[in-house]
Amino acid sequence: MTDLITFWGCELNSSNKENTWAPGRGGQLESTLDDSDEMMLTLSQACVGASAKENEWNVVDVQTRGRTGNAVQHTIMQLKRSSIPHCQLSILLTTEATFKLVQGESSKVVFVCIEF
């Protein structure tokens, strides 16, 4: 099993309200993985960008599959530039996950760390 941690992030805003992460191989990481490796996504932090409206709530949901394969969707963050511009997270995902900006126009960046 390969010990590898890399950085990945996505931006959600009014023109890009969804972003999907899917475990898989490819790109620059392909040569560092072996057949026993399982890709996991660990969400570690999130923040709104400097262009976010001062008093606007930016709410992000994640949609993924539960243990039995059923679709589940939960709110994972509610951020406001004027009072809660960032948050620490500790969420582990092992199946495809779609992040959705369900409220707000200007949530800028969701930072996550992928750990294998």
Secondary structure as UniProt FT lines:
FT   STRAND          5..10
FT   TURN            14..15
FT   STRAND          18..21
FT   HELIX           27..32
FT   TURN            35..36
FT   STRAND          40..47
FT   TURN            50..51
FT   TURN            54..55
FT   STRAND          57..65
FT   TURN            67..68
FT   STRAND          71..80
FT   TURN            81..83
FT   STRAND          86..93
FT   STRAND          97..103
FT   STRAND          109..115
//
